[in-house]
Amino acid sequence: MKKYFLISIIALCAVFFTKTATAQYETHWELQWNIAVPTGDFENWINETSVRGIEFGGNYHFETGVTLGGAVGYGAFFKKTGKITVDFNNTNTVTAIHFRDLYSYVFLAEGGYAYQSDFLITPYARIGIGAYYTEQVTQIGLVYWRDESWDFGMRPEIGALIEIPNSGIGFIVNAKYNSAFGYGNNLNNLNYFAFGVGVIFGF
Amino acid sequence: MKISVLRILYPGLLLAIMGLVIVSCSKYPTYDVNTSDLDMVWTNYDDAADFAQYKTYYVADTLLIDSTATPEEKAEIQEYYESILAEVNSNMQALNYVRVDSSADPDIGMGISIVTRTNHVISYSYWYYYPGYWGWPGYGYYYPWGTYLGSYEEGALIIDMVDLKNIDTINKKINVMWAALIGGVLTGRGSTVISQRLIGGIDQAYTQSPYLGTDQ
């Protein structure tokens, strides 16, 4: 039953989104909301999903399906721990609640491939390369400190563009994996997944 | 029918996404912060000290309050004094240290201070009075691990434990063996809960310092 239901949904979507003509893409712009999930050492520090992510970007679509563009984005991660005891510098011990905030700013040049078919859905894959600016704030009790860092980073991404017929706008959904290489500040890495949903316009 | 649904659906989705994007621009944290969430217990010690070699301690009968406090604040802080001293004594005696008078040549001198308002917990004038309490007026106060403990903005209780067995009479210095900062305990006023937080902080300072203690 479940199988037939899924097939029906897919069939309906296929009919609904079937194009009458092949799109002629040029430049389109994207505005997205991102949900992000820390991984690795970053997850050990903040193990909570972020719903504070935004991104703006643009991509030029060549007739071959190759795309070139860029994106700037922002994501905020927050964590309030329970009361924990930490030893540091050999003889110091602190017991307190930790407030951990991390703000990640992304500046990427992107290249990829978009599969153009007769459907209104255009799946794509991209890779972004560029700079990650990170602001990390740690507060223990009323004492806090702030670290900043610029790092080289990379971001593979897969997703789909969904065009609204005859409107010049549409929607985008995607999944991305952000890696800021060489990030320090008490973390061995800064990696996180981001799942985006947004609007596209300009085609 | 299809067109009318789309006319509602697309603008709705568009508005929803735009709304999420705008809301997500905020840097304000998603968690709540209560007054007690800012409590902190910080301890440090001289790792060259053998705490088992010390048997007796002296603690003054009066609480030192830094000079920036108003008379009202001093009166308020003074209310905590009995519970603070009782809790310190309770923890020291649980570690088998014996409280004696200053005339009985104690091994350890203890100082208890309250810092109100914004202060860096380093080399403030009120430290100056400690050596006099322990019978060593004119002596300096020396942290072997460096003076910096941190800064606190809204009130802190500080407990110091100094070495009166090995006083540097040449340089007139008294070595601090252990220090505890219990921060945030004065951030909310006028509640008995604060006293419980203060007492809990004192206990935590001793709990997280397992190197303290002696055999009588």
Interface residues (C-beta under 8 A of the other chain):
Chain A: L31 Q32 W33 N34 V51 R52 G53 I54 Y74 A76 F78 K79 K80 T85 N90 T91 N92 T93 V94 T95 A96 I97 F99 D101 Y103 I140 G141 L142 V143 I164 S167 I169 F171 V197 G198 V199
Chain B: L6 Y10 L13 L14 I17 M18 L20 V21 S24 C25 S26 K27 P29 T30 Y31 D32 V33 D37 L38 D39 M40 V41 W42 T43 N44 Y45 D46 D47 W145 G150 S151 Y152 E153 E154 G183 G184 T187 Q204 Q208 S209
